Amino acid sequence: NILILDLELRAFIPWRIEDQASSTNYVLGFIYLSGFGSALSTLDVVDQLGNDVVTSAGDDVVSQQLATVDAGSPSIALLIRDGATNKFTIGGFSGTDFLDWGETDYSSYAVAGYDFMGDLQLKKSAPYITTYLRRTETGWESDGGGGYDAINPSSCKITAYWDFKSAGSSTAQQVYRLKPTPVVDAGDLTDFDYPESVVTSRIKVRGRGRSIRLKYESEQGKDFILLGWSMIGGINARY
């Protein structure tokens, strides 16, 4: 179990990694990498006053030093036991098949807080919710049957929970919908012909209550980058 505190979002992110069902790969430990690395810098050697560059046979004398630099995004590196060989290996959360150990689906979701829309007394409705997701498709690949599949597709479903219910108040709805439908160019499969980098969709939400909570969740084997959402709330005049 891993509990991550995101200081920017001011939210906790819980992770759970199950042992592999077969050949029993499992995580022994992990290390957090802050995203900093080192780079080799070449500096001129100068005199004590710092005015003149020291030379030798007409060439500048230089000093090479390692300096700390920002190398990229932070990440978590895992120490893993390989069940097939009983040896140690290093792993991470980098697979694009979105399956634990390359074979098992996992639950990936974002749950919003309770929204009372201003008060705790009156009943409310949320007729429309607009969701914004990052488009992830980068091209096309053959499906082996004369058709094509998108490379790195996304999917995202939303469920509404009214009045603190533990079960969804409505059936989960798909909000990652590409409009217009992309057309495959068989001559250039690296071109995913879609005019926008953000997928925007608006859906109706059934039900009503004094509070609403939204849950966005992924679909097996597909990406899921939620950027945000906007909700139109209607407050009833009577209790």
PAVEXDO-792519 format. One line per field, with one value per residue (C-alpha): residue number from 1; residue in three letters; x, y, z. Coordinates in Angstrom, 2 decimals. Example, Ala and Ser with C-alpha at 12.3 -4.5 7.8 and 13.67 -1.06 7.14 Angstrom:
pos <- c(1, 2)
code <- c(ALA, SER)
x <- c(12.30, 13.67)
y <- c(-4.50, -1.06)
z <- c(7.80, 7.14)
END
This chain:
pos <- c(1, 2, 3, 4, 5, 6, 7, 8, 9, 10, 11, 12, 13, 14, 15, 16, 17, 18, 19, 20, 21, 22, 23, 24, 25, 26, 27, 28, 29, 30, 31, 32, 33, 34, 35, 36, 37, 38, 39, 40, 41, 42, 43, 44, 45, 46, 47, 48, 49, 50, 51, 52, 53, 54, 55, 56, 57, 58, 59, 60, 61, 62, 63, 64, 65, 66, 67, 68, 69, 70, 71, 72, 73, 74, 75, 76, 77, 78, 79, 80, 81, 82, 83, 84, 85, 86, 87, 88, 89, 90, 91, 92, 93, 94, 95, 96, 97, 98, 99, 100, 101, 102, 103, 104, 105, 106, 107, 108, 109, 110, 111, 112, 113, 114, 115, 116, 117, 118, 119, 120, 121, 122, 123, 124, 125, 126, 127, 128, 129, 130, 131, 132, 133, 134, 135, 136, 137, 138, 139, 140, 141, 142, 143, 144, 145, 146, 147, 148, 149, 150, 151, 152, 153, 154, 155, 156, 157, 158, 159, 160, 161, 162, 163, 164, 165, 166, 167, 168, 169, 170, 171, 172, 173, 174, 175, 176, 177, 178, 179, 180, 181, 182, 183, 184, 185, 186, 187, 188, 189, 190, 191, 192, 193, 194, 195, 196, 197, 198, 199, 200, 201, 202, 203, 204, 205, 206, 207, 208, 209, 210, 211, 212, 213, 214, 215, 216, 217, 218, 219, 220, 221, 222, 223, 224, 225, 226, 227, 228, 229, 230, 231, 232, 233, 234, 235, 236, 237, 238, 239)
code <- c(ASN, ILE, LEU, ILE, LEU, ASP, LEU, GLU, LEU, ARG, ALA, PHE, ILE, PRO, TRP, ARG, ILE, GLU, ASP, GLN, ALA, SER, SER, THR, ASN, TYR, VAL, LEU, GLY, PHE, ILE, TYR, LEU, SER, GLY, PHE, GLY, SER, ALA, LEU, SER, THR, LEU, ASP, VAL, VAL, ASP, GLN, LEU, GLY, ASN, ASP, VAL, VAL, THR, SER, ALA, GLY, ASP, ASP, VAL, VAL, SER, GLN, GLN, LEU, ALA, THR, VAL, ASP, ALA, GLY, SER, PRO, SER, ILE, ALA, LEU, LEU, ILE, ARG, ASP, GLY, ALA, THR, ASN, LYS, PHE, THR, ILE, GLY, GLY, PHE, SER, GLY, THR, ASP, PHE, LEU, ASP, TRP, GLY, GLU, THR, ASP, TYR, SER, SER, TYR, ALA, VAL, ALA, GLY, TYR, ASP, PHE, MET, GLY, ASP, LEU, GLN, LEU, LYS, LYS, SER, ALA, PRO, TYR, ILE, THR, THR, TYR, LEU, ARG, ARG, THR, GLU, THR, GLY, TRP, GLU, SER, ASP, GLY, GLY, GLY, GLY, TYR, ASP, ALA, ILE, ASN, PRO, SER, SER, CYS, LYS, ILE, THR, ALA, TYR, TRP, ASP, PHE, LYS, SER, ALA, GLY, SER, SER, THR, ALA, GLN, GLN, VAL, TYR, ARG, LEU, LYS, PRO, THR, PRO, VAL, VAL, ASP, ALA, GLY, ASP, LEU, THR, ASP, PHE, ASP, TYR, PRO, GLU, SER, VAL, VAL, THR, SER, ARG, ILE, LYS, VAL, ARG, GLY, ARG, GLY, ARG, SER, ILE, ARG, LEU, LYS, TYR, GLU, SER, GLU, GLN, GLY, LYS, ASP, PHE, ILE, LEU, LEU, GLY, TRP, SER, MET, ILE, GLY, GLY, ILE, ASN, ALA, ARG, TYR)
x <- c(0.00, 1.27, -0.28, 0.91, 0.25, 0.06, 0.94, -0.18, -3.63, -3.82, -5.12, -4.08, -3.61, -3.89, -2.17, -2.34, -0.16, -1.25, 1.19, 1.15, -1.33, 1.17, 4.99, 4.53, 6.33, 5.99, 7.34, 10.00, 10.51, 10.67, 12.55, 11.21, 13.23, 12.80, 13.53, 16.97, 20.14, 23.63, 25.40, 29.06, 30.03, 33.28, 34.68, 37.71, 40.50, 41.33, 43.97, 43.40, 41.96, 39.58, 40.70, 42.90, 42.24, 45.07, 46.52, 48.95, 50.77, 48.20, 45.17, 42.78, 43.08, 39.60, 38.00, 35.15, 32.62, 29.32, 26.42, 22.89, 20.23, 16.49, 16.32, 12.57, 9.48, 9.66, 8.91, 8.90, 11.35, 10.39, 12.59, 10.85, 11.40, 11.20, 9.18, 10.48, 14.20, 14.09, 16.26, 15.84, 14.96, 13.97, 10.48, 8.26, 4.87, 5.63, 3.74, 1.37, -0.78, -2.19, -2.16, -0.42, 2.42, 1.26, -1.74, -4.11, -6.60, -6.51, -8.85, -7.89, -10.23, -10.64, -13.35, -14.48, -15.64, -19.26, -20.83, -23.79, -24.22, -24.56, -26.73, -27.62, -31.40, -32.77, -32.81, -30.66, -30.19, -27.22, -28.69, -25.37, -21.72, -18.97, -15.74, -12.30, -9.79, -6.40, -6.39, -3.78, -4.02, -0.83, -1.57, -2.93, -1.87, -3.27, -5.61, -4.59, -8.04, -7.97, -8.92, -7.02, -6.83, -5.78, -2.39, -2.67, -6.46, -8.23, -11.50, -13.23, -16.58, -18.44, -20.79, -22.86, -23.55, -26.42, -26.93, -23.90, -24.86, -22.18, -23.58, -23.87, -27.16, -27.00, -25.25, -21.67, -21.52, -18.67, -17.32, -14.27, -15.99, -14.12, -16.23, -15.83, -14.77, -11.11, -10.43, -7.49, -4.91, -3.47, -0.52, 0.55, -0.43, 1.49, -1.10, -4.07, -6.25, -8.09, -8.37, -8.12, -5.71, -8.49, -11.62, -14.69, -18.03, -21.30, -23.67, -26.92, -26.88, -29.95, -31.24, -31.42, -30.53, -28.99, -25.42, -23.60, -20.26, -18.65, -16.40, -14.32, -12.80, -10.76, -11.47, -9.23, -6.15, -6.80, -5.30, -7.11, -5.95, -8.64, -8.06, -11.23, -14.98, -17.76, -21.24, -24.50, -26.42, -30.13, -31.55, -35.20, -37.31, -38.95, -37.60)
y <- c(0.00, 3.47, 6.74, 9.80, 13.38, 15.70, 19.14, 20.96, 19.32, 19.15, 15.63, 12.10, 9.49, 5.86, 3.12, -0.63, -3.13, -6.77, -9.65, -11.27, -14.15, -16.50, -16.75, -14.54, -11.33, -8.92, -5.59, -5.73, -2.01, 1.32, 4.59, 8.04, 9.90, 13.65, 14.24, 15.78, 14.48, 15.70, 17.14, 17.62, 21.31, 22.63, 25.76, 27.89, 28.05, 31.68, 33.40, 34.37, 37.74, 36.11, 38.32, 36.15, 32.65, 30.18, 28.68, 25.89, 25.82, 28.31, 26.29, 27.24, 25.17, 23.92, 22.14, 19.66, 19.44, 17.66, 20.03, 19.20, 19.87, 19.37, 16.20, 15.64, 14.53, 12.77, 9.07, 5.96, 3.14, -0.32, -3.20, -6.32, -10.05, -11.85, -14.98, -16.83, -16.41, -15.62, -12.57, -8.87, -6.33, -2.67, -1.67, 1.37, 2.73, 3.24, 0.57, 1.81, -1.34, -0.08, -3.56, -4.60, -6.97, -6.67, -8.95, -7.73, -4.87, -2.40, 0.27, 3.84, 6.62, 10.18, 10.99, 14.57, 15.94, 16.44, 19.44, 20.97, 23.83, 26.47, 24.98, 21.76, 22.07, 22.29, 19.52, 20.03, 18.62, 18.66, 18.53, 18.93, 18.17, 19.16, 17.16, 17.97, 15.19, 15.16, 13.44, 10.66, 8.93, 9.29, 7.28, 4.02, 0.39, -2.58, -4.89, -7.81, -8.10, -5.27, -2.59, -0.20, 0.51, 3.78, 3.81, 4.66, 5.17, 6.74, 6.06, 7.64, 6.96, 9.12, 8.06, 10.39, 9.69, 11.64, 12.13, 10.20, 6.96, 4.28, 2.92, 4.97, 6.80, 6.18, 3.96, 4.99, 7.09, 7.40, 10.96, 10.41, 10.82, 11.91, 14.22, 14.26, 10.65, 10.50, 9.08, 6.72, 7.74, 4.38, 6.19, 7.77, 5.79, 8.21, 10.91, 10.81, 13.30, 15.07, 18.87, 19.30, 18.26, 18.32, 16.16, 18.02, 16.32, 17.31, 14.75, 14.73, 13.46, 11.74, 12.02, 14.72, 15.27, 17.65, 16.82, 15.22, 13.49, 12.57, 9.63, 9.41, 6.00, 4.37, 1.42, -1.64, -1.18, 2.50, 5.83, 8.39, 12.03, 14.13, 17.89, 19.15, 19.50, 22.07, 21.44, 23.32, 23.02, 23.61, 24.38, 23.62, 26.33, 23.84, 21.18)
z <- c(0.00, -0.97, 0.22, -1.69, -0.56, -3.58, -2.17, -5.31, -5.38, -1.56, -1.87, -0.93, -3.66, -2.44, -4.44, -3.94, -5.80, -5.76, -6.11, -9.53, -9.82, -11.48, -11.18, -8.07, -8.97, -6.08, -4.83, -2.09, -1.66, -3.44, -3.61, -4.47, -7.14, -6.90, -10.59, -10.06, -11.70, -12.52, -15.55, -16.37, -16.54, -18.05, -16.33, -17.18, -14.56, -13.70, -11.55, -7.91, -8.87, -11.31, -14.17, -16.40, -17.75, -17.07, -20.26, -21.09, -24.44, -25.73, -24.63, -21.85, -18.69, -17.72, -14.79, -15.21, -12.37, -11.73, -11.11, -9.93, -12.57, -12.93, -15.04, -15.39, -13.52, -10.15, -10.09, -7.92, -8.65, -7.38, -6.25, -7.59, -7.11, -10.44, -9.71, -12.78, -11.98, -8.23, -8.93, -8.22, -10.88, -11.03, -12.17, -12.38, -13.39, -17.08, -19.04, -21.74, -21.60, -18.26, -16.72, -13.51, -14.36, -17.98, -17.40, -14.64, -14.72, -11.86, -10.54, -11.49, -10.44, -9.16, -6.60, -5.99, -2.65, -1.67, -3.41, -1.54, -4.05, -1.38, 1.37, 3.19, 3.10, -0.43, -3.01, -6.09, -9.55, -11.92, -15.42, -17.23, -16.49, -18.94, -18.70, -20.13, -20.82, -22.51, -25.90, -25.81, -29.20, -31.24, -34.39, -35.78, -35.95, -37.88, -35.99, -38.21, -39.79, -42.30, -39.78, -37.53, -33.81, -32.21, -30.48, -26.75, -26.62, -23.66, -21.89, -18.91, -17.23, -14.73, -11.94, -9.74, -6.06, -4.51, -0.75, 0.54, -1.18, -1.33, -4.60, -7.78, -8.26, -12.00, -14.53, -15.38, -18.56, -21.05, -21.24, -23.48, -26.83, -29.94, -32.09, -35.04, -35.60, -36.77, -40.24, -40.79, -43.40, -44.52, -46.08, -42.78, -39.69, -37.43, -38.13, -35.75, -37.56, -34.74, -34.52, -30.73, -27.97, -25.33, -25.57, -24.28, -23.64, -21.98, -20.47, -18.51, -14.93, -13.52, -9.98, -7.33, -3.68, -1.17, -2.18, -5.10, -5.42, -8.75, -9.54, -12.72, -13.50, -16.23, -18.51, -18.72, -20.90, -21.71, -20.67, -18.50, -18.08, -16.41, -16.71, -15.01, -15.16, -14.86, -13.46, -13.85, -10.58, -10.19, -6.72, -6.10, -4.44, -2.08, 0.31)
END
